[in-house]
C-alpha cells in the first residue's frame, strides 16, 4: 500500500494545487511576501517570477542575500525552529508564490519520499550556491563579483535561454560602483605599509 502512494505522489502537482495548508498568492513588483522579523510559519515555493531575500540593518542599510526564481523554495528556516524571519522576501517582478504551512510541509516531508528528494536537492543546491558566493566575496575583485552577479541574474548557464536583466541599472550607477571598488582596492593596507 505504501508503494502505491509512493508511485502516485507527484511533487510538482503538490506544489501547483491549493489544498489544506497550501495557498497560492500573486505579488506585484516590489511587494513584500514576508517582512524581516515577521513570523516564520511557512515555506514558500516560487511558481512564476523572481523573489529577492533581503536583510536590513538597524541603520537602514539593505543587503540582498539571494535572488530566487521559479522552482525554488524560500523561508525554510521555520523548519529548523526559527520563530521569526531573519530576512524579508520581496517580489522583483510580478510573481506567483505558493505558501505551504509549516505543519503541512513537515507532514509531506515525512510521508512522501519523492517530495523529500526534491526538497533535499533544493537545499543542497542552495548550500552550494551560498558556498560559491562566500568564496566569491572572499577572493574575487568587485569587478568579478559584479560580472558573476549579472550572469546569475541573466540565468546564464541554466536550462533554457539566458533571460534579459529587467532591473534598471544606469551606466552612471555602475561606473560609481566600480570607482568605489577601485578606490577601496588602491587604499594602502597595513601589509603594504609594513613593506
C-alpha positions as CSV (number, residue, x, y, z in Angstrom):
1,X,0.0,0.0,0.0
2,X,2.8,2.4,0.8
3,X,4.4,1.6,-2.6
4,X,1.2,2.6,-4.3
5,X,1.2,6.0,-2.6
6,X,4.8,6.5,-3.4
7,X,4.3,5.9,-7.1
8,X,1.3,8.2,-7.4
9,X,2.6,11.2,-5.5
10,X,3.8,14.0,-7.8
11,X,5.8,16.8,-6.1
12,X,5.2,19.2,-8.9
13,X,1.4,18.6,-8.7
14,X,1.5,19.0,-5.0
15,X,3.2,22.4,-5.4
16,X,0.8,23.5,-8.1
17,X,-2.5,22.8,-6.3
18,X,-4.2,24.7,-3.5
19,X,-5.3,22.4,-0.7
20,X,-5.2,22.1,3.1
21,X,-2.2,24.1,4.3
22,X,-1.3,25.4,0.8
23,X,-2.3,28.7,-0.8
24,X,-1.2,30.5,-3.9
25,X,-0.7,34.3,-4.0
26,X,0.2,36.8,-6.6
27,X,2.6,39.6,-5.8
28,X,3.2,42.8,-7.8
29,X,6.7,44.1,-8.3
30,X,8.2,45.3,-5.1
31,X,5.5,43.7,-2.9
32,X,6.6,42.1,0.4
33,X,6.0,38.3,0.6
34,X,7.0,38.4,4.2
35,X,8.8,41.0,6.3
36,X,12.0,40.7,8.2
37,X,11.3,39.7,11.9
38,X,7.8,38.5,10.8
39,X,6.5,35.1,12.0
40,X,8.3,32.1,10.4
41,X,5.4,29.8,10.0
42,X,5.6,28.6,6.4
43,X,7.8,27.6,3.5
44,X,7.3,29.3,0.1
45,X,7.7,27.9,-3.5
46,X,8.1,30.2,-6.5
47,X,5.8,29.2,-9.4
48,X,6.4,32.4,-11.5
49,X,8.6,35.4,-11.2
50,X,11.6,36.4,-9.1
51,X,11.9,36.9,-5.4
52,X,14.8,38.6,-3.6
53,X,15.7,37.8,0.0
54,X,16.8,41.0,1.7
55,X,18.3,41.8,5.1
56,X,18.1,45.3,6.5
57,X,20.4,46.6,9.3
58,X,19.3,48.8,12.2
59,X,20.9,51.7,10.4
60,X,18.7,51.1,7.3
61,X,21.3,49.5,5.0
62,X,19.9,46.8,2.8
63,X,21.7,43.7,1.5
64,X,20.4,41.3,-1.0
65,X,21.1,37.8,0.3
66,X,19.6,35.8,-2.6
67,X,17.7,36.2,-5.8
68,X,15.4,33.2,-6.5
69,X,13.4,32.1,-9.5
70,X,10.7,29.6,-10.5
71,X,11.0,26.2,-8.9
72,X,12.9,27.4,-5.9
73,X,11.9,27.4,-2.2
74,X,12.5,30.0,0.4
75,X,11.5,30.6,4.0
76,X,12.7,27.1,5.0
77,X,14.2,28.5,8.3
78,X,10.9,27.8,10.0
79,X,11.7,24.0,9.7
80,X,14.7,24.3,12.0
81,X,12.9,26.2,14.7
82,X,13.2,29.8,13.6
83,X,10.2,31.6,15.0
84,X,10.9,35.0,13.3
85,X,12.2,35.7,9.8
86,X,15.9,36.7,9.6
87,X,15.3,38.4,6.3
88,X,12.5,39.8,4.2
89,X,11.2,38.4,0.9
90,X,10.2,40.8,-1.9
91,X,9.0,40.3,-5.4
92,X,11.4,41.8,-8.0
93,X,8.8,41.3,-10.8
94,X,5.2,40.2,-10.8
95,X,5.3,36.8,-9.1
96,X,3.2,33.8,-8.2
97,X,4.1,32.0,-5.0
98,X,2.8,29.0,-3.1
99,X,2.7,29.2,0.7
100,X,3.0,25.8,2.5
101,X,2.2,25.9,6.2
102,X,5.0,24.6,8.4
103,X,2.8,21.7,9.7
104,X,1.9,20.6,6.1
105,X,5.5,20.9,4.9
106,X,6.7,18.7,7.8
107,X,3.9,16.2,7.1
108,X,4.7,15.9,3.4
109,X,8.4,15.7,4.0
110,X,7.8,12.7,6.4
111,X,5.2,10.9,4.3
112,X,6.4,11.5,0.7
113,X,9.9,10.4,-0.2
114,X,9.7,11.9,-3.7
115,X,8.9,15.3,-2.2
116,X,11.7,14.9,0.3
117,X,14.2,14.2,-2.6
118,X,13.0,17.4,-4.4
119,X,13.4,19.5,-1.3
120,X,16.7,18.0,-0.3
121,X,18.0,18.7,-3.9
122,X,16.9,22.3,-3.4
123,X,18.7,22.6,0.0
124,X,21.9,21.1,-1.4
125,X,21.9,23.4,-4.4
126,X,21.2,26.4,-2.2
127,X,24.0,25.4,0.1
128,X,26.4,25.0,-2.8
129,X,25.4,28.5,-4.1
130,X,26.0,30.1,-0.7
131,X,29.4,28.5,-0.5
132,X,30.3,29.8,-4.0
133,X,29.0,33.3,-3.0
134,X,31.2,33.2,0.1
135,X,34.3,32.2,-1.9
136,X,33.5,34.9,-4.4
137,X,33.1,37.5,-1.7
138,X,36.4,36.5,0.0
139,X,38.7,36.0,-3.0
140,X,37.4,37.9,-6.1
141,X,37.6,41.5,-7.0
142,X,34.4,43.6,-7.0
143,X,34.5,43.6,-10.8
144,X,34.5,39.8,-11.0
145,X,31.7,39.7,-8.3
146,X,29.6,42.1,-10.4
147,X,30.2,40.1,-13.5
148,X,29.2,36.9,-11.7
149,X,26.1,38.5,-10.3
150,X,25.0,39.8,-13.7
151,X,25.5,36.4,-15.2
152,X,23.4,34.8,-12.4
153,X,20.7,37.4,-12.9
154,X,20.5,36.5,-16.6
155,X,20.3,32.8,-15.8
156,X,23.5,32.2,-17.8
157,X,24.4,28.5,-17.8
158,X,21.0,27.3,-16.7
159,X,18.5,25.3,-18.7
160,X,16.8,27.3,-21.4
161,X,18.0,30.6,-23.0
162,X,19.6,33.3,-20.9
163,X,17.0,35.9,-19.7
164,X,17.4,39.6,-20.2
165,X,18.1,41.5,-16.9
166,X,15.0,43.6,-16.2
167,X,16.4,45.5,-13.2
168,X,17.1,49.0,-14.4
169,X,20.8,49.8,-13.7
170,X,22.1,53.1,-15.1
171,X,25.6,53.4,-16.6
172,X,26.4,56.1,-14.1
173,X,25.4,53.8,-11.2
174,X,27.7,51.0,-12.5
175,X,30.5,53.5,-13.0
176,X,30.1,54.8,-9.5
177,X,30.2,51.3,-8.0
178,X,33.3,50.4,-10.0
179,X,35.1,53.7,-9.0
180,X,34.3,53.0,-5.3
181,X,35.6,49.4,-5.7
182,X,38.8,50.6,-7.3
183,X,39.3,53.2,-4.7
184,X,38.9,50.6,-1.9
185,X,41.4,48.3,-3.7
186,X,44.0,51.1,-4.0
187,X,43.9,52.2,-0.4
188,X,47.1,51.3,1.4
189,X,46.8,48.4,3.8
190,X,48.8,47.6,6.9
191,X,50.6,44.9,5.0
192,X,51.7,47.2,2.1
193,X,52.8,49.9,4.5
194,X,54.9,47.4,6.5
195,X,56.9,46.6,3.4
